[in-house]
Amino acid sequence: MQYMIPAFVALAISANAAPHQWHFPSAFPAPPAPAPGASGLVPTGTGVALPTGTGFPAPPSYNKTVVRAAADDDEEEEEEEEEEEEEEESSSSSDEDEEEEEESSSSSDEEEEEESDSSSSTSTSGSSNSTASSSGSTVTSAASVSDASSASSGGSLPASSGSSTLDAVQTIAAGESFDGGMVMYDRGVECSGQSEGGDSDAVFYLEAGASLSNVIIGPNQAEGVHCFGECTLTNVWWSAVCEDAFTIKEQDAGATTTITGGGAFGAEDKVLQHNGGGTLSVSGFTVETFGKLYRSCGNCDEMFERHVIFDDITATDGKSLAGINSNYGDTATFTNVVASGVSDICVEYEGNDTGDEPEEISSGPSDYCIYSTSDVTSS
C-alpha cells in the first residue's frame, strides 16, 4: 500500500497536465470498481481525487505498542542517563571535597614547614654561625618570649640547642623582643679580664624597652649584655662571666629593668652592673663563684640614686650580693635568698663622681640594705 499511494499521486499529476489524454496505463489491468460506500483514487475531469472516508484500512494496532514501548525505552534510557549524571556529579563533589581536604592538608603542611623554617633560622646546630646574627643587624621582631613566671633559682646551666659566634654586637631594637631558642651566643674572642670594653664589644645591645629571652651567653666574649633602659631579660644565662654579665648603661629615674630566671657562673668581679638611674628587679636567679652579684656604680661621671630588688636568689661562693652607694640614696632589698659561702649580703659604699675608688662604709642590714635574718638563709 505504501508504494501505491505515490504511484497514484504521480498519475494524478499526469492527468492534470493532460486531462483529455488520461488513461490507465496499459501495463496494469483495469482498476476494479470501488466497493459500495468506499472511496479511493478515482479519475476526474482534471485528474484524480484523493482518498476519502475509509478507503484504506486502519494501520495495524501493533505500531502504537511498538512506538509506546520505544518511548518507554527512551524514557528509561533518559532516567538511566540522569541517574548516571547524578552519580557523576556526586562523584565530582566527593572528588572536590577530597581536593579541598588535600589542599587543607597541604596548607597545614606548608604552615608546619614555615614554622620549621622559622625555628631553623633562629638557631644553628653545633658550632655553625647564625647568618642573621653574625651580620650584627638590628633585630626588630622575633619569636614569642617564653613564659618564665614560674622560674625559680637554684638551677644549673641548661644545655644549649646550638651555638652562634657573632661577628658584631647584635642589637635588639627599642620595644622589640628576641627569643634565642637556648642557642649559645658569643663573640669568638677570649675574655680580656677586667679591662672594660665598649658597647661594640657586647654580645647583645638592648635599646630602651627591648626584651631578650632564652639565651646562653658563651665564654668567648669581653662584655655580655648592655641595656639602655627598661629592658626585660627572661631565662638568660652566662656560662662564664668576663668583665660584666649585664650592664644598665642608661635608664631614667622612674624606670625599671627586670631579670626573671637565668643565672651566671664564674664572675671574677661583678655580675650585674648598674650605671643608669632607676630600679633593677631580679627574681629566680642563680649565681655561683662570683665577686659581687650587683654593684651600683661607685665612681661614674654622672651619679644617680639607684635601687635593686632581689627575690628568690640562690647564691654560692661569692664575696657579696650587693654593693650600693648609700650617700646617693641607693637601696637594696632582699627576700627569699639562699646564700652559701657568701661573705656579705649587702655592703654600703661612699660613691663619688671624680673617678676615685669608693670607700666602704658598712655591711649588714640597715635603712639602705633592707632585709632581716628570715629573708636570707644558708643552704
C-alpha positions in Angstrom: 0.0 0.0 0.0 2.8 2.4 0.8 4.1 2.1 -2.8 0.6 2.6 -4.4 -0.1 6.0 -2.9 2.9 7.7 -4.6 2.0 6.0 -7.9 -1.5 7.3 -7.8 -0.3 10.8 -6.9 2.0 10.6 -9.9 -0.8 9.6 -12.1 -2.9 12.4 -10.8 -0.3 14.9 -11.7 0.0 13.5 -15.2 -3.8 13.7 -15.5 -3.8 17.3 -14.5 -1.2 18.0 -17.1 -3.2 16.5 -20.0 -6.8 15.5 -18.8 -8.1 14.7 -22.3 -5.4 12.1 -22.9 -5.6 10.4 -19.5 -5.9 6.6 -19.5 -5.0 3.8 -17.2 -1.5 2.5 -18.1 -1.7 -0.5 -20.4 0.9 -2.3 -18.3 -1.7 -2.6 -15.5 -5.1 -4.2 -15.6 -8.1 -2.0 -15.4 -8.8 -0.9 -11.8 -11.5 -2.6 -10.0 -14.7 -0.8 -9.4 -14.9 0.7 -5.9 -16.9 -1.2 -3.4 -20.2 0.4 -2.3 -19.6 3.0 0.3 -15.9 3.0 -0.3 -13.8 5.8 -1.8 -10.3 5.9 -3.2 -8.4 7.4 -6.1 -10.8 8.0 -8.9 -10.3 9.6 -12.2 -12.0 13.0 -12.6 -12.1 15.5 -15.3 -9.0 17.1 -14.1 -7.1 14.1 -12.6 -7.8 12.0 -9.6 -9.4 12.7 -6.3 -7.6 12.0 -3.0 -8.9 9.1 -0.9 -11.7 9.9 1.4 -13.8 8.1 4.0 -12.5 4.7 4.8 -10.9 3.8 1.6 -7.8 2.4 3.3 -7.7 0.1 6.3 -6.6 1.3 9.7 -2.9 0.8 10.4 -2.0 -2.2 12.4 -2.5 -1.8 16.2 0.9 -3.1 17.0 2.5 0.1 15.7 1.2 2.1 18.7 2.5 -0.6 21.0 5.9 -0.5 19.4 6.1 3.3 19.4 4.9 3.3 23.1 7.5 0.7 24.0 10.2 2.6 22.2 9.1 5.7 24.0 9.2 3.9 27.3 12.7 2.6 26.4 13.7 6.2 25.6 12.3 7.4 29.0 14.1 4.6 30.8 17.4 5.5 29.0 16.9 9.1 29.9 16.3 8.2 33.5 19.4 6.0 33.5 21.4 8.8 31.9 20.1 11.2 34.6 21.0 8.8 37.3 24.5 8.4 35.8 24.8 12.2 35.6 23.8 12.4 39.3 26.3 9.8 40.2 29.0 11.6 38.3 28.0 14.9 40.0 28.1 13.1 43.4 31.5 11.6 42.5 32.7 15.0 41.3 31.5 16.6 44.5 33.3 13.9 46.5 36.4 14.5 44.5 36.2 18.2 45.1 35.8 17.6 48.9 38.9 15.3 48.7 40.7 18.0 46.8 39.7 20.6 49.4 40.9 18.2 52.2 44.2 17.7 50.3 44.5 21.5 49.9 43.8 22.0 53.6 46.3 19.3 54.5 48.8 20.9 52.1 48.2 24.3 53.7 48.8 22.7 57.1 51.9 21.1 55.9 53.1 24.4 54.4 52.4 26.1 57.8 54.4 23.4 59.6 57.2 23.8 57.1 57.2 27.6 57.6 57.3 27.1 61.4 60.1 24.6 61.0 62.0 27.1 58.7 61.4 29.9 61.2 62.7 27.7 64.0 65.7 26.7 61.9 66.6 30.3 61.1 66.5 31.1 64.8 69.1 28.6 65.9 72.1 26.8 64.4 73.4 23.4 65.4 76.9 22.6 66.5 79.4 25.4 66.1 77.9 26.9 62.9 77.2 30.7 62.8 73.7 32.2 62.7 73.5 34.2 59.4 71.1 36.8 60.7 73.1 37.2 63.9 76.6 37.3 62.5 75.7 40.3 60.4 75.3 42.4 63.6 72.0 43.7 62.2 69.3 45.3 64.4 66.6 42.8 65.4 63.1 44.4 65.1 61.0 41.3 65.6 61.4 37.7 66.8 59.6 34.7 68.1 57.4 34.9 71.2 59.0 35.1 74.5 58.6 32.1 76.7 56.7 32.4 79.9 59.1 32.2 82.8 56.8 33.5 85.5 57.3 30.2 87.3 61.1 30.4 87.1 62.9 29.6 90.4 66.5 29.9 91.4 68.9 27.0 92.1 69.2 25.6 88.7 72.2 24.7 86.7 73.4 25.9 83.3 71.0 24.4 80.8 72.1 22.6 77.7 72.3 24.7 74.6 70.4 23.9 71.4 73.4 25.1 69.3 76.0 27.8 69.1 76.4 31.0 67.2 79.6 33.2 67.0 78.7 36.8 66.2 80.9 39.0 64.1 79.4 42.1 65.6 77.2 43.1 68.5 73.6 42.1 67.9 71.1 44.9 68.6 67.6 44.4 69.8 65.5 47.4 68.6 63.6 49.6 71.1 60.5 47.8 72.3 61.2 44.6 70.3 61.9 41.1 71.6 64.4 38.4 70.7 64.0 34.7 71.7 67.2 32.9 71.2 65.8 29.4 71.5 68.5 28.4 74.0 71.3 28.9 71.5 74.7 29.8 73.0 75.9 33.2 71.6 79.4 34.7 72.0 81.9 36.9 70.0 84.6 34.4 69.4 87.2 36.3 71.4 89.0 35.4 74.6 88.0 37.2 77.8 90.3 40.1 78.5 89.7 40.1 82.2 88.7 43.3 84.0 89.6 45.6 81.1 86.3 47.4 80.5 85.1 47.3 76.9 82.6 49.3 74.9 79.2 48.7 73.5 80.7 47.3 70.3 82.3 44.5 72.4 79.0 43.3 73.9 77.1 40.2 72.6 73.7 41.9 72.8 72.8 45.6 72.8 69.3 46.2 74.1 67.7 49.5 73.2 65.1 51.1 75.5 62.3 48.7 76.3 63.8 45.7 74.4 63.5 42.1 75.6 65.9 39.2 75.5 64.9 35.6 76.4 66.1 32.0 76.2 69.7 32.8 75.5 73.0 31.4 76.8 76.0 33.8 76.7 79.1 31.8 75.9 82.6 32.2 77.4 84.3 33.8 74.4 83.4 37.4 74.9 84.5 40.6 76.7 81.1 42.1 77.5 77.8 40.3 77.9 74.5 42.3 77.6 74.2 46.1 77.5 70.8 47.6 78.3 69.7 51.2 77.6 66.6 51.4 79.9 63.6 49.4 80.9 64.9 46.1 79.5 63.4 42.7 80.2 65.6 39.6 80.4 63.9 36.2 80.7 65.8 32.9 81.2 69.2 34.4 80.2 72.3 32.5 81.3 76.0 33.3 81.3 78.3 30.3 81.2 81.4 32.2 82.2 81.2 36.0 83.0 84.0 38.1 81.8 84.2 41.8 82.8 80.4 42.1 83.5 77.5 39.8 82.6 74.9 42.6 82.4 75.1 46.4 82.5 72.4 49.0 82.7 74.2 51.7 80.7 71.4 54.3 80.8 68.0 54.4 82.5 65.6 57.1 83.7 65.0 57.6 87.4 61.4 56.2 87.3 62.2 53.2 85.0 62.7 49.5 86.0 64.7 46.8 84.3 63.5 43.2 85.1 65.5 40.0 85.1 63.5 36.8 85.6 65.1 33.4 85.8 68.5 32.5 84.4 71.9 32.7 86.1 75.6 33.4 85.9 78.8 31.4 86.7 82.5 32.2 87.1 82.5 36.0 87.5 85.8 37.3 88.7 84.2 40.6 89.9 80.7 41.9 89.1 77.8 40.1 87.5 75.1 42.9 87.3 76.4 46.5 86.9 74.1 49.5 87.3 75.3 52.8 85.8 72.0 54.5 84.9 69.2 55.5 87.3 66.0 53.8 88.3 65.5 50.3 89.6 66.7 46.7 88.8 64.4 43.9 89.8 65.9 40.3 89.9 64.0 37.1 90.7 64.5 33.4 90.3 68.2 33.9 89.6 71.2 31.6 90.3 74.8 32.7 90.8 77.9 30.7 91.5 81.6 31.6 92.0 81.5 35.4 91.8 82.8 38.6 93.3 79.7 40.9 93.5 76.2 39.9 92.3 75.2 43.6 92.0 77.1 46.8 92.1 75.8 50.3 91.8 78.5 52.3 90.0 80.6 54.0 92.7 82.5 56.5 90.6 80.7 57.2 87.3 81.0 60.6 85.7 77.2 61.1 86.4 75.8 59.6 89.6 72.2 58.7 90.3 70.0 57.3 93.0 69.6 53.6 92.2 67.6 50.7 93.7 67.8 46.9 93.4 65.2 44.3 94.5 66.2 40.7 94.9 63.7 37.8 95.4 64.3 34.1 95.1 68.0 34.2 94.7 70.4 31.2 95.1 74.0 32.3 95.6 77.1 30.1 96.1 80.7 31.1 96.8 80.8 34.8 96.4 82.1 38.0 98.2 78.8 40.0 98.4 75.3 40.1 96.9 75.1 43.8 96.6 77.2 46.9 96.8 75.4 50.3 97.0 76.2 54.0 97.5 74.1 55.0 100.5 75.3 58.6 100.3 73.4 58.9 97.0 70.3 57.2 98.5 70.7 53.8 96.9 68.8 50.8 98.4 69.0 47.0 98.2 66.0 44.8 99.2 66.3 41.1 99.7 63.6 38.3 100.2 63.8 34.6 99.8 67.6 34.4 99.4 69.6 31.3 99.9 73.3 32.0 100.3 76.1 29.6 100.8 79.7 30.6 101.1 78.9 34.3 100.6 80.9 36.7 102.8 78.4 39.7 102.8 74.9 40.1 101.8 74.9 43.9 101.4 77.8 46.4 101.6 77.4 50.2 101.7 80.0 52.5 99.9 80.5 56.2 99.7 80.3 56.9 96.0 81.7 59.8 94.0 81.8 61.3 90.5 85.5 62.0 90.5 86.6 58.6 89.4 88.3 57.8 92.7 87.9 54.3 94.3 84.8 54.4 96.6 85.3 53.7 100.3 83.4 51.0 102.1 81.2 52.4 104.9 79.4 49.3 106.4 77.8 46.0 105.8 74.7 44.2 107.0 71.0 45.2 107.4 70.3 49.0 107.6 68.0 51.6 106.2 69.7 51.1 102.9 70.4 47.4 103.0 66.9 46.2 103.6 66.5 42.6 104.8 66.1 40.6 108.0 67.6 37.3 109.1 64.5 35.5 108.0 64.9 36.9 104.4 68.3 35.3 104.0 69.1 31.7 104.8 72.1 29.4 104.3 71.8 26.2 102.4 
